[in-house]
């Protein structure tokens, strides 16, 4: 099995399976498809009329000097051309409509499926790969439907019609042409096998290329700070060169196959001229028949040449569809229970019962963690980096499922609760704030259009973000650039407080939420935090122990295990780990106030 940066190149689907699945997306538009096929059939029939009308003109009129009917034949020929043009136009419109609708449906399905996937899925798959699936690969399938798969029927109609006409005009001459068919089959079969492999690998390289590009552009600051331009350029060069190699291999197969079709076409025409010309000299066939035969033969190889081009499109689409369907077939790791329990309003009781959790195998990050929070209580989680503080939050939101134990909210196991209903009533303020490329007001209410401007302003005033928003040129209508690049870290953090409060959560999580806020701003939002936590269960993770002065309980973690748990007074009286942290913080504060803001790395 070959794997390329997360791309599995082992062949997993058969063509018939892929075709069947792709065609299933045409079912909602079967009336349009039926109409398009009917129009294609009409185009094919009308294209057969031209050579036959030429034969009639030569044998029945020109050869016998009967010019009276030529005008009528010319008008019929013109009508055939006009009819073919109209049918082709309508067919093109129908197919483009079908293709665009199928692409819309499939892209929506992929997008929806991605949002059901767990954090673990995105830990293992680069974003660029997912972008390729949703955009590039779906676009290729659209090209297949509009220019490949359905139009193959037109070529097949034409080939069958021409074969029937050739056999009807002169079956002996037709048998001579059949001499090139075995060579045509061998060339097509050899091309099909090799071209598909090149095209499949090409799609994998496109995905890898997109992933590398997305990573470099997202981390361009880091690249420039650490002078990695040449290193990243070399890495991109290697990926780009691998894609170029497959592109050239695909072009090499095309350069051999397409001229071979032209060669076989010329050989077939040569046979007709040699054999048919001899029979014409011997007056065994009419001149019109020979001319019509040559015209039909030229039309016969045109669809075959078109089929080669459409074969490329279809093979590319099959390679893309493998990846799209592989994504859609990836099961949702954290599905909702079949009969989920709805919680209309979370009271805020939280209980961890002997929780064990590992991101990989049995490398446990949390080991036998237990604690209880009553509704409305606040909990501070402290510990060194890597002790499992953020992991507790990830499991509480059910971003990951625990391996052992249970987590209860209001006495109900998380695995029994509708996860969307659960998350809707919880809010998380993180250290790394993500903002959407929308207006300030939209980033605060996050789709909740029931919140009016006055209510949003009131919320912003509560968390001290109204002042800086009001100083922006367009205030709450100010557009936020990608990832909030136009705002400072502190401003983004204040916005995250506002949108947390706007969601009216029953459970509030602050994950090092004041780490990007300066000391002056931190003093301003301390009162805001008190308003945030009032009436709701709150969990606070913070390096700055000064933010934990008013919490009800403290949980001290070390290497994923609970070292201490209780009220602040209980832990201070115990004079254990928490007492030592507070003591260290107090000792550092007078001598080095800046350093004292991050005292927990013990």
FISEMI-454982 format. One line per field, with one value per residue (C-alpha): chain; residue in three letters; x, y, z. Coordinates in nm, 2 decimals, always signed. Layout:
N
kette = A,...
rest = ALA,...
px = X,...
py = Y,...
pz = Z,...
end
This chain:
602
kette = A,A,A,A,A,A,A,A,A,A,A,A,A,A,A,A,A,A,A,A,A,A,A,A,A,A,A,A,A,A,A,A,A,A,A,A,A,A,A,A,A,A,A,A,A,A,A,A,A,A,A,A,A,A,A,A,A,A,A,A,A,A,A,A,A,A,A,A,A,A,A,A,A,A,A,A,A,A,A,A,A,A,A,A,A,A,A,A,A,A,A,A,A,A,A,A,A,A,A,A,A,A,A,A,A,A,A,A,A,A,A,A,A,A,A,A,A,A,A,A,A,A,A,A,A,A,A,A,A,A,A,A,A,A,A,A,A,A,A,A,A,A,A,A,A,A,A,A,A,A,A,A,A,A,A,A,A,A,A,A,A,A,A,A,A,A,A,A,A,A,A,A,A,A,A,A,A,A,A,A,A,A,A,A,A,A,A,A,A,A,A,A,A,A,A,A,A,A,A,A,A,A,A,A,A,A,A,A,A,A,A,A,A,A,A,A,A,A,A,A,A,A,A,A,A,A,A,A,A,A,A,A,A,A,A,A,A,A,A,A,A,A,A,A,A,A,A,A,A,A,A,A,A,A,A,A,A,A,A,A,A,A,A,A,A,A,A,A,A,A,A,A,A,A,A,A,A,A,A,A,A,A,A,A,A,A,A,A,A,A,A,A,A,A,A,A,A,A,A,A,A,A,A,A,A,A,A,A,A,A,A,A,A,A,A,A,A,A,A,A,A,A,A,A,A,A,A,A,A,A,A,A,A,A,A,A,A,A,A,A,A,A,A,A,A,A,A,A,A,A,A,A,A,A,A,A,A,A,A,A,A,A,A,A,A,A,A,A,A,A,A,A,A,A,A,A,A,A,A,A,A,A,A,A,A,A,A,A,A,A,A,A,A,A,A,A,A,A,A,A,A,A,A,A,A,A,A,A,A,A,A,A,A,A,A,A,A,A,A,A,A,A,A,A,A,A,A,A,A,A,A,A,A,A,A,A,A,A,A,A,A,A,A,A,A,A,A,A,A,A,A,A,A,A,A,A,A,A,A,A,A,A,A,A,A,A,A,A,A,A,A,A,A,A,A,A,A,A,A,A,A,A,A,A,A,A,A,A,A,A,A,A,A,A,A,A,A,A,A,A,A,A,A,A,A,A,A,A,A,A,A,A,A,A,A,A,A,A,A,A,A,A,A,A,A,A,A,A,A,A,A,A,A,A,A,A,A,A,A,A,A,A,A,A,A,A,A,A,A,A,A,A,A,A,A,A,A,A,A,A,A,A,A,A,A,A,A,A,A,A,A,A,A,A,A,A,A,A,A,A,A,A,A,A,A,A,A,A,A,A,A,A,A,A,A,A,A,A,A,A,A,A
rest = UNK,UNK,UNK,UNK,UNK,UNK,UNK,UNK,UNK,UNK,UNK,UNK,UNK,UNK,UNK,UNK,UNK,UNK,UNK,UNK,UNK,UNK,UNK,UNK,UNK,UNK,UNK,UNK,UNK,UNK,UNK,UNK,UNK,UNK,UNK,UNK,UNK,UNK,UNK,UNK,UNK,UNK,UNK,UNK,UNK,UNK,UNK,UNK,UNK,UNK,UNK,UNK,UNK,UNK,UNK,UNK,UNK,UNK,UNK,UNK,UNK,UNK,UNK,UNK,UNK,UNK,UNK,UNK,UNK,UNK,UNK,UNK,UNK,UNK,UNK,UNK,UNK,UNK,UNK,UNK,UNK,UNK,UNK,UNK,UNK,UNK,UNK,UNK,UNK,UNK,UNK,UNK,UNK,UNK,UNK,UNK,UNK,UNK,UNK,UNK,UNK,UNK,UNK,UNK,UNK,UNK,UNK,UNK,UNK,UNK,UNK,UNK,UNK,UNK,UNK,UNK,UNK,UNK,UNK,UNK,UNK,UNK,UNK,UNK,UNK,UNK,UNK,UNK,UNK,UNK,UNK,UNK,UNK,UNK,UNK,UNK,UNK,UNK,UNK,UNK,UNK,UNK,UNK,UNK,UNK,UNK,UNK,UNK,UNK,UNK,UNK,UNK,UNK,UNK,UNK,UNK,UNK,UNK,UNK,UNK,UNK,UNK,UNK,UNK,UNK,UNK,UNK,UNK,UNK,UNK,UNK,UNK,UNK,UNK,UNK,UNK,UNK,UNK,UNK,UNK,UNK,UNK,UNK,UNK,UNK,UNK,UNK,UNK,UNK,UNK,UNK,UNK,UNK,UNK,UNK,UNK,UNK,UNK,UNK,UNK,UNK,UNK,UNK,UNK,UNK,UNK,UNK,UNK,UNK,UNK,UNK,UNK,UNK,UNK,UNK,UNK,UNK,UNK,UNK,UNK,UNK,UNK,UNK,UNK,UNK,UNK,UNK,UNK,UNK,UNK,UNK,UNK,UNK,UNK,UNK,UNK,UNK,UNK,UNK,UNK,UNK,UNK,UNK,UNK,UNK,UNK,UNK,UNK,UNK,UNK,UNK,UNK,UNK,UNK,UNK,UNK,UNK,UNK,UNK,UNK,UNK,UNK,UNK,UNK,UNK,UNK,UNK,UNK,UNK,UNK,UNK,UNK,UNK,UNK,UNK,UNK,UNK,UNK,UNK,UNK,UNK,UNK,UNK,UNK,UNK,UNK,UNK,UNK,UNK,UNK,UNK,UNK,UNK,UNK,UNK,UNK,UNK,UNK,UNK,UNK,UNK,UNK,UNK,UNK,UNK,UNK,UNK,UNK,UNK,UNK,UNK,UNK,UNK,UNK,UNK,UNK,UNK,UNK,UNK,UNK,UNK,UNK,UNK,UNK,UNK,UNK,UNK,UNK,UNK,UNK,UNK,UNK,UNK,UNK,UNK,UNK,UNK,UNK,UNK,UNK,UNK,UNK,UNK,UNK,UNK,UNK,UNK,UNK,UNK,UNK,UNK,UNK,UNK,UNK,UNK,UNK,UNK,UNK,UNK,UNK,UNK,UNK,UNK,UNK,UNK,UNK,UNK,UNK,UNK,UNK,UNK,UNK,UNK,UNK,UNK,UNK,UNK,UNK,UNK,UNK,UNK,UNK,UNK,UNK,UNK,UNK,UNK,UNK,UNK,UNK,UNK,UNK,UNK,UNK,UNK,UNK,UNK,UNK,UNK,UNK,UNK,UNK,UNK,UNK,UNK,UNK,UNK,UNK,UNK,UNK,UNK,UNK,UNK,UNK,UNK,UNK,UNK,UNK,UNK,UNK,UNK,UNK,UNK,UNK,UNK,UNK,UNK,UNK,UNK,UNK,UNK,UNK,UNK,UNK,UNK,UNK,UNK,UNK,UNK,UNK,UNK,UNK,UNK,UNK,UNK,UNK,UNK,UNK,UNK,UNK,UNK,UNK,UNK,UNK,UNK,UNK,UNK,UNK,UNK,UNK,UNK,UNK,UNK,UNK,UNK,UNK,UNK,UNK,UNK,UNK,UNK,UNK,UNK,UNK,UNK,UNK,UNK,UNK,UNK,UNK,UNK,UNK,UNK,UNK,UNK,UNK,UNK,UNK,UNK,UNK,UNK,UNK,UNK,UNK,UNK,UNK,UNK,UNK,UNK,UNK,UNK,UNK,UNK,UNK,UNK,UNK,UNK,UNK,UNK,UNK,UNK,UNK,UNK,UNK,UNK,UNK,UNK,UNK,UNK,UNK,UNK,UNK,UNK,UNK,UNK,UNK,UNK,UNK,UNK,UNK,UNK,UNK,UNK,UNK,UNK,UNK,UNK,UNK,UNK,UNK,UNK,UNK,UNK,UNK,UNK,UNK,UNK,UNK,UNK,UNK,UNK,UNK,UNK,UNK,UNK,UNK,UNK,UNK,UNK,UNK,UNK,UNK,UNK,UNK,UNK,UNK,UNK,UNK,UNK,UNK,UNK,UNK,UNK,UNK,UNK,UNK,UNK,UNK,UNK,UNK,UNK,UNK,UNK,UNK,UNK,UNK,UNK,UNK,UNK,UNK,UNK,UNK,UNK,UNK,UNK,UNK,UNK,UNK,UNK,UNK,UNK,UNK
px = +0.00,+0.13,+0.06,+0.14,+0.12,-0.22,-0.33,-0.39,-0.31,-0.43,-0.73,-1.03,-1.33,-1.43,-1.54,-1.89,-1.93,-1.82,-2.05,-2.35,-2.28,-2.22,-2.53,-2.73,-2.69,-2.88,-3.20,-3.35,-3.30,-3.40,-3.66,-3.39,-3.15,-3.42,-3.47,-3.10,-3.06,-3.35,-3.19,-2.86,-3.03,-3.19,-2.84,-2.69,-2.97,-2.95,-2.57,-2.63,-2.85,-2.58,-2.37,-2.69,-2.83,-2.49,-2.52,-2.87,-2.76,-2.47,-2.64,-3.00,-2.93,-2.58,-2.48,-2.80,-2.80,-3.13,-3.09,-3.45,-3.44,-3.11,-3.28,-3.51,-3.22,-3.03,-3.32,-3.36,-2.98,-3.02,-3.31,-3.11,-2.82,-3.06,-3.24,-2.90,-2.79,-3.12,-3.11,-2.74,-2.81,-3.10,-2.90,-2.60,-2.83,-2.99,-2.66,-2.50,-2.80,-2.79,-2.41,-2.44,-2.72,-2.54,-2.22,-2.42,-2.58,-2.25,-2.05,-2.33,-2.32,-1.94,-1.95,-2.22,-2.04,-1.71,-1.89,-2.00,-1.65,-1.47,-1.16,-0.96,-1.04,-0.91,-0.60,-0.52,-0.62,-0.47,-0.71,-0.58,-0.68,-1.04,-1.05,-0.94,-1.22,-1.49,-1.38,-1.14,-1.27,-1.64,-1.56,-1.41,-1.72,-1.93,-1.70,-1.76,-2.14,-2.16,-1.88,-1.80,-2.05,-2.37,-2.20,-2.06,-2.41,-2.41,-2.09,-2.23,-2.55,-2.35,-2.12,-2.41,-2.60,-2.29,-2.22,-2.58,-2.56,-2.22,-2.36,-2.67,-2.47,-2.22,-2.16,-1.85,-1.69,-1.78,-1.60,-1.28,-1.30,-1.35,-0.99,-0.87,-1.10,-0.88,-0.59,-0.82,-0.93,-0.57,-0.47,-0.77,-0.72,-0.35,-0.42,-0.71,-0.50,-0.20,-0.39,-0.60,-0.31,-0.14,-0.46,-0.53,-0.19,-0.22,-0.53,-0.34,-0.06,-0.31,-0.45,-0.09,+0.00,-0.31,-0.23,+0.13,+0.01,-0.25,+0.00,+0.26,+0.02,-0.13,+0.21,+0.38,+0.47,+0.65,+0.83,+0.96,+1.05,+1.26,+1.40,+1.25,+1.18,+1.44,+1.35,+0.98,+1.06,+1.25,+0.97,+0.72,+0.95,+0.96,+0.58,+0.53,+0.79,+0.61,+0.28,+0.47,+0.60,+0.25,+0.12,+0.39,+0.32,-0.04,+0.05,+0.29,+0.01,-0.22,+0.05,+0.07,-0.29,-0.45,-0.21,-0.27,-0.64,-0.56,-0.33,-0.60,-0.85,-0.62,-0.56,-0.94,-1.00,-0.71,-0.87,-1.20,-1.03,-0.83,-1.11,-1.41,-1.23,-1.15,-1.51,-1.63,-1.40,-1.56,-1.90,-1.99,-2.09,-2.21,-2.00,-2.24,-2.22,-1.84,-1.84,-2.11,-1.90,-1.59,-1.79,-1.94,-1.60,-1.46,-1.76,-1.70,-1.35,-1.45,-1.66,-1.38,-1.13,-1.39,-1.43,-1.06,-1.09,-1.40,-1.22,-0.96,-1.24,-1.41,-1.08,-1.00,-1.35,-1.32,-1.00,-1.16,-1.48,-1.27,-1.15,-1.49,-1.67,-1.39,-1.45,-1.83,-1.78,-1.57,-1.80,-1.89,-1.67,-1.89,-2.25,-2.55,-2.73,-3.02,-3.26,-3.08,-3.19,-3.28,-3.18,-3.41,-3.20,-2.87,-2.86,-2.49,-2.41,-2.09,-1.94,-1.63,-1.64,-1.30,-1.23,-0.95,-0.87,-0.60,-0.56,-0.36,-0.39,-0.33,-0.11,-0.34,-0.36,-0.62,-0.60,-0.88,-1.00,-1.29,-1.46,-1.80,-1.94,-2.28,-2.49,-2.36,-2.02,-1.69,-1.39,-1.02,-0.80,-0.43,-0.13,+0.18,+0.17,+0.06,-0.11,-0.44,-0.62,-0.75,-0.82,-1.08,-1.25,-1.23,-1.39,-1.66,-1.77,-1.75,-1.50,-1.35,-1.50,-1.34,-1.21,-1.31,-1.54,-1.82,-1.89,-2.23,-2.41,-2.72,-2.69,-2.71,-2.41,-2.27,-2.31,-2.69,-2.73,-2.79,-2.44,-2.56,-2.82,-2.54,-2.29,-2.56,-2.59,-2.21,-1.96,-1.58,-1.34,-1.00,-0.65,-0.64,-0.95,-1.09,-1.29,-1.49,-1.45,-1.78,-1.89,-1.82,-2.19,-2.20,-1.90,-2.06,-2.40,-2.28,-2.60,-2.84,-3.03,-3.27,-3.00,-3.06,-2.79,-2.89,-2.86,-2.52,-2.40,-2.51,-2.32,-2.01,-2.03,-2.04,-1.72,-1.54,-1.53,-1.78,-1.52,-1.28,-1.56,-1.72,-1.39,-1.38,-1.48,-1.80,-1.84,-2.04,-2.08,-1.69,-1.58,-1.33,-1.05,-0.95,-0.88,-0.93,-0.59,-0.71,-0.75,-0.51,-0.49,-0.65,-0.93,-1.00,-1.00,-1.26,-1.48,-1.46,-1.59,-1.88,-1.99,-1.96,-2.20,-2.43,-2.49,-2.64,-2.47,-2.55,-2.18,-1.90,-1.54,-1.25,-0.94,-0.65,-0.88,-0.68,-0.34,-0.35,-0.48,-0.24,-0.24,-0.45,-0.71,-0.71,-0.80,-1.09,-1.23,-1.20,-1.53,-1.67,-1.57,-1.76,-2.07,-2.00,-1.98,-2.28,-2.56,-2.38,-2.13,-1.78,-1.45,-1.14,-0.80,-0.54,-0.17,-0.24,-0.34,-0.47,-0.77,-0.86,-0.92,-1.30,-1.35,-1.54,-1.32,-0.98,-0.86,-0.48,-0.35,-0.01,+0.06,-0.31,-0.39,-0.58,-0.33,-0.57,-0.94,-1.14,-1.22,-0.94,-0.95,-0.92,-0.62,-0.45,-0.49,-0.36,-0.03,+0.02,+0.08,-0.17,-0.03,+0.32,+0.19,+0.03,+0.34,+0.56,+0.33,+0.34,+0.72,+0.77,+0.51,+0.71,+1.05,+0.93,+0.56,+0.59,+0.71,+0.45,+0.18,+0.27,+0.37,+0.21,+0.49,+0.63
py = +0.00,+0.34,+0.65,+1.00,+1.25,+1.11,+1.00,+0.63,+0.53,+0.18,+0.11,+0.07,+0.09,-0.07,+0.14,-0.01,+0.07,+0.43,+0.47,+0.34,+0.57,+0.88,+0.81,+0.80,+1.17,+1.21,+1.06,+1.39,+1.52,+1.21,+1.41,+1.65,+1.35,+1.18,+1.49,+1.54,+1.18,+1.22,+1.54,+1.35,+1.07,+1.33,+1.50,+1.16,+1.07,+1.41,+1.37,+1.05,+1.22,+1.43,+1.15,+0.97,+1.29,+1.32,+0.97,+1.04,+1.37,+1.19,+0.87,+0.99,+1.34,+1.45,+1.12,+1.10,+1.48,+1.52,+1.86,+1.92,+1.77,+1.91,+2.23,+2.02,+1.81,+2.13,+2.26,+1.93,+1.93,+2.29,+2.18,+1.89,+2.13,+2.37,+2.09,+1.95,+2.29,+2.35,+2.00,+2.04,+2.38,+2.25,+1.95,+2.16,+2.38,+2.07,+1.91,+2.22,+2.26,+1.90,+1.92,+2.24,+2.10,+1.77,+1.96,+2.18,+1.88,+1.69,+1.98,+2.05,+1.69,+1.69,+2.02,+1.89,+1.56,+1.74,+1.94,+1.61,+1.48,+1.47,+1.67,+1.35,+1.34,+1.69,+1.60,+1.33,+1.51,+1.84,+2.12,+2.15,+1.79,+1.87,+2.18,+1.97,+1.72,+1.99,+2.21,+2.05,+1.69,+1.79,+2.02,+1.73,+1.53,+1.81,+1.81,+1.44,+1.47,+1.77,+1.68,+1.31,+1.05,+1.17,+1.27,+0.92,+0.82,+1.06,+0.90,+0.55,+0.64,+0.78,+0.48,+0.23,+0.44,+0.46,+0.09,+0.02,+0.26,+0.12,-0.24,-0.13,+0.05,-0.23,-0.51,-0.64,-0.30,-0.29,-0.62,-0.47,-0.18,-0.43,-0.54,-0.24,-0.30,-0.55,-0.30,-0.02,-0.24,-0.32,+0.04,+0.16,-0.11,-0.04,+0.33,+0.29,+0.09,+0.32,+0.65,+0.58,+0.51,+0.84,+1.04,+0.89,+0.98,+1.32,+1.39,+1.28,+1.52,+1.81,+1.74,+1.73,+2.05,+2.23,+2.11,+2.24,+2.57,+2.62,+2.54,+2.78,+3.07,+3.02,+3.01,+3.27,+3.47,+3.18,+3.10,+3.46,+3.49,+3.17,+3.24,+2.92,+3.06,+2.84,+2.53,+2.56,+2.65,+2.32,+2.12,+2.28,+2.22,+1.84,+1.82,+2.02,+1.81,+1.49,+1.64,+1.75,+1.39,+1.25,+1.53,+1.44,+1.07,+1.13,+1.35,+1.08,+0.83,+1.08,+1.16,+0.79,+0.70,+0.99,+0.96,+0.58,+0.66,+0.89,+0.62,+0.35,+0.59,+0.65,+0.28,+0.22,+0.49,+0.35,+0.00,+0.15,+0.35,+0.04,-0.22,+0.01,+0.19,-0.14,-0.24,+0.10,+0.06,-0.28,-0.11,-0.33,-0.03,+0.32,+0.63,+0.79,+0.48,+0.50,+0.88,+0.83,+0.54,+0.75,+1.03,+0.79,+0.64,+0.98,+1.04,+0.69,+0.77,+1.11,+0.97,+0.72,+1.01,+1.20,+0.89,+0.90,+1.26,+1.18,+0.87,+1.11,+1.32,+1.01,+0.86,+1.19,+1.20,+0.84,+0.92,+1.22,+1.04,+0.77,+1.04,+1.22,+0.89,+0.78,+1.10,+1.05,+0.69,+0.79,+0.72,+0.99,+0.90,+1.07,+1.01,+1.12,+0.84,+0.69,+0.83,+1.13,+1.30,+1.66,+1.92,+2.22,+2.42,+2.31,+2.36,+2.32,+2.01,+1.84,+1.52,+1.33,+0.97,+0.78,+0.93,+0.78,+0.94,+0.89,+1.07,+0.76,+0.40,+0.37,+0.67,+0.82,+1.20,+1.17,+0.89,+0.82,+1.18,+1.24,+1.56,+1.71,+2.06,+2.18,+2.41,+2.77,+2.67,+2.79,+2.56,+2.66,+2.39,+2.45,+2.25,+2.25,+2.25,+1.90,+1.81,+1.76,+2.09,+2.15,+1.78,+1.80,+2.07,+1.87,+1.57,+1.78,+1.93,+1.58,+1.67,+1.34,+1.03,+0.90,+0.54,+0.46,+0.61,+0.86,+1.23,+1.35,+1.68,+1.73,+1.36,+1.24,+1.08,+1.28,+0.98,+0.99,+1.37,+1.53,+1.67,+1.97,+2.05,+2.02,+2.25,+2.50,+2.57,+2.58,+2.85,+2.83,+3.12,+3.01,+3.16,+3.14,+3.33,+3.25,+3.52,+3.49,+3.72,+3.90,+4.21,+4.26,+4.22,+3.89,+3.76,+3.84,+3.68,+3.40,+3.35,+3.43,+3.71,+3.74,+3.95,+4.32,+4.59,+4.73,+4.39,+4.33,+4.67,+4.59,+4.26,+4.44,+4.70,+4.42,+4.27,+4.60,+4.56,+4.83,+5.11,+4.99,+4.87,+5.21,+5.37,+5.16,+5.35,+5.15,+5.04,+4.72,+4.70,+4.70,+4.41,+4.18,+4.06,+3.70,+3.54,+3.89,+4.01,+4.38,+4.35,+4.31,+4.00,+4.17,+4.31,+3.96,+3.82,+4.08,+3.99,+3.63,+3.72,+3.91,+3.62,+3.38,+3.59,+3.64,+3.27,+3.27,+2.95,+2.74,+2.62,+2.87,+2.76,+3.00,+2.83,+3.07,+3.34,+3.63,+3.52,+3.77,+4.06,+4.32,+4.39,+4.70,+4.53,+4.23,+4.45,+4.59,+4.25,+4.10,+4.26,+4.14,+3.78,+3.81,+3.91,+3.63,+3.36,+3.48,+3.22,+2.97,+2.69,+2.80,+2.63,+2.85,+2.74,+3.02,+3.07,+3.39,+3.28,+3.63,+3.54,+3.25,+3.44,+3.42,+3.06,+2.81,+2.51,+2.42,+2.11,+2.06,+1.82,+1.67,+1.44,+1.37,+1.28,+1.47,+1.58,+1.80,+1.89,+2.11,+2.47,+2.73,+2.75,+2.37,+2.35,+2.65,+2.49,+2.16,+2.34,+2.11,+2.17,+2.45,+2.63,+2.61,+2.76,+3.05,+3.10,+3.11,+3.36,+3.58,+3.57,+3.66,+3.94,+4.21,+4.14,+4.06,+4.15,+4.06,+3.72,+3.67,+3.67,+3.32,+3.13,+2.79,+2.63,+2.44
pz = +0.00,-0.09,+0.13,+0.02,+0.31,+0.43,+0.08,+0.04,-0.32,-0.29,-0.53,-0.32,-0.55,-0.87,-1.16,-1.16,-0.79,-0.85,-1.15,-0.96,-0.67,-0.89,-1.09,-0.77,-0.74,-1.07,-0.93,-0.82,-1.17,-1.37,-1.57,-1.69,-1.75,-1.96,-2.16,-2.22,-2.34,-2.58,-2.72,-2.75,-2.94,-3.17,-3.23,-3.31,-3.56,-3.73,-3.76,-3.96,-4.22,-4.38,-4.55,-4.66,-4.82,-5.00,-5.13,-5.26,-5.42,-5.61,-5.71,-5.78,-5.91,-6.00,-6.16,-6.37,-6.43,-6.25,-6.09,-6.02,-5.67,-5.55,-5.42,-5.20,-5.08,-4.99,-4.79,-4.61,-4.53,-4.40,-4.18,-4.05,-3.95,-3.78,-3.60,-3.48,-3.36,-3.16,-3.00,-2.91,-2.75,-2.54,-2.44,-2.33,-2.12,-1.96,-1.88,-1.73,-1.51,-1.40,-1.33,-1.13,-0.92,-0.85,-0.76,-0.52,-0.36,-0.32,-0.20,+0.06,+0.17,+0.21,+0.40,+0.63,+0.69,+0.78,+1.05,+1.21,+1.24,+1.57,+1.67,+1.63,+1.26,+1.21,+1.42,+1.16,+0.83,+0.71,+0.62,+0.27,+0.20,+0.31,+0.09,-0.21,-0.14,-0.11,-0.40,-0.65,-0.64,-0.65,-0.95,-1.14,-1.08,-1.23,-1.54,-1.57,-1.56,-1.80,-2.05,-1.99,-1.87,-2.03,-2.36,-2.38,-2.47,-2.76,-2.89,-2.84,-3.02,-3.31,-3.32,-3.32,-3.58,-3.81,-3.77,-3.88,-4.18,-4.29,-4.27,-4.46,-4.74,-4.80,-4.54,-4.73,-4.71,-4.34,-4.27,-4.42,-4.17,-3.89,-3.94,-3.74,-3.44,-3.25,-3.26,-3.15,-2.85,-2.75,-2.77,-2.56,-2.30,-2.25,-2.23,-1.98,-1.73,-1.73,-1.75,-1.45,-1.23,-1.33,-1.29,-0.94,-0.82,-0.97,-0.76,-0.45,-0.53,-0.58,-0.23,-0.08,-0.27,-0.13,+0.22,+0.20,+0.06,+0.33,+0.60,+0.47,+0.42,+0.76,+0.92,+0.71,+1.02,+1.17,+0.84,+0.82,+1.18,+1.18,+0.83,+0.68,+0.34,+0.16,+0.36,+0.29,-0.08,-0.11,+0.05,-0.18,-0.48,-0.39,-0.37,-0.69,-0.87,-0.78,-0.92,-1.24,-1.28,-1.28,-1.51,-1.76,-1.73,-1.81,-2.11,-2.23,-2.24,-2.42,-2.67,-2.76,-2.75,-2.95,-3.25,-3.25,-3.30,-3.59,-3.74,-3.71,-3.86,-4.16,-4.20,-4.20,-4.46,-4.67,-4.66,-4.78,-5.06,-5.17,-5.15,-5.22,-5.50,-5.67,-5.65,-5.78,-6.08,-6.14,-6.10,-5.80,-5.59,-5.67,-5.63,-5.38,-5.16,-5.15,-5.08,-4.80,-4.66,-4.64,-4.47,-4.22,-4.15,-4.06,-3.83,-3.69,-3.56,-3.43,-3.14,-3.07,-3.04,-2.83,-2.61,-2.54,-2.42,-2.22,-2.09,-1.94,-1.78,-1.64,-1.51,-1.34,-1.19,-1.07,-0.90,-0.74,-0.65,-0.47,-0.23,-0.19,-0.12,+0.11,+0.31,+0.31,+0.42,+0.71,+1.01,+1.26,+1.55,+1.81,+1.69,+1.88,+2.07,+1.88,+2.14,+2.29,+2.60,+2.56,+2.82,+2.79,+3.04,+3.19,+3.57,+3.57,+3.79,+3.67,+3.79,+3.67,+3.78,+3.76,+3.41,+3.20,+2.86,+2.60,+2.26,+2.13,+2.23,+2.61,+2.65,+2.91,+2.96,+3.23,+3.49,+3.73,+3.75,+3.98,+4.11,+4.16,+4.09,+4.21,+3.99,+4.01,+4.16,+4.01,+3.98,+3.91,+3.75,+3.80,+3.70,+3.49,+3.11,+2.99,+3.31,+3.14,+3.21,+2.86,+2.81,+3.08,+2.88,+2.56,+2.72,+2.90,+2.56,+2.42,+2.15,+2.24,+2.41,+2.73,+2.74,+3.10,+3.37,+3.31,+3.28,+3.41,+3.35,+3.56,+3.65,+3.29,+3.11,+2.82,+2.59,+2.65,+2.58,+2.24,+2.19,+1.99,+2.26,+2.52,+2.34,+2.27,+2.65,+2.71,+2.62,+2.59,+2.60,+2.47,+2.47,+2.09,+1.97,+1.63,+1.46,+1.14,+0.84,+0.93,+1.11,+1.48,+1.57,+1.38,+1.56,+1.89,+1.83,+1.60,+1.40,+1.69,+1.51,+1.80,+1.97,+1.87,+1.86,+2.20,+2.37,+2.20,+2.32,+2.67,+2.67,+2.53,+2.81,+3.07,+2.94,+2.88,+2.49,+2.41,+2.44,+2.17,+1.94,+1.96,+1.85,+1.53,+1.21,+1.16,+1.53,+1.55,+1.17,+1.13,+0.91,+1.07,+0.84,+0.82,+1.16,+1.31,+1.19,+1.21,+1.59,+1.87,+2.08,+2.37,+2.16,+2.02,+2.37,+2.48,+2.18,+2.29,+2.63,+2.47,+2.25,+2.54,+2.74,+2.43,+2.41,+2.77,+2.87,+3.17,+3.19,+3.12,+3.05,+3.06,+2.92,+3.00,+2.87,+3.02,+2.89,+2.60,+2.80,+2.95,+3.32,+3.29,+3.08,+3.31,+3.60,+3.39,+3.31,+3.66,+3.75,+3.42,+3.50,+3.82,+3.62,+3.37,+3.63,+3.83,+3.83,+3.61,+3.67,+3.57,+3.51,+3.50,+3.37,+3.42,+3.47,+3.66,+4.00,+4.07,+3.85,+4.09,+4.41,+4.40,+4.29,+4.51,+4.44,+4.31,+4.13,+4.11,+3.84,+3.79,+3.50,+3.44,+3.80,+4.07,+4.33,+4.53,+4.52,+4.76,+4.85,+4.84,+5.22,+5.26,+5.03,+5.19,+5.53,+5.39,+5.28,+4.99,+4.62,+4.59,+4.90,+4.75,+4.42,+4.60,+4.82,+4.51,+4.35,+4.65,+4.68,+4.32,+4.31,+4.49,+4.32,+3.97,+3.90,+3.54,+3.61,+3.88,+3.61,+3.51,+3.83,+3.77,+3.57,+3.86
end
